[in-house]
């Protein structure tokens, strides 16, 4: 499970920061660095999962991915398409 207390940034939040890139607001750089650190931690856990013979790390990774804003946003996009069938 992630040690990061901050929620992941949404696509909209990242876009808003990008729009301010020439005149960033206080906290923009910090927010981006935390997001990068969080994503690096997820990648490292995914790597551990692929090397692990047990399913425990897979459950931990699944929970962490379920909490990621980008995963939630993509699932929300797919839901209407899945309901049409």
Secondary structure, DSSP 8 states (H G I E B T S, - for coil): -----S----HHHHHHHHHTTTS--TTHHHHHHHHHHHHHHHHHHHHHHHH-SSSHHHHHHHHHHHT-HHHHHHHHHHHHHHHH-
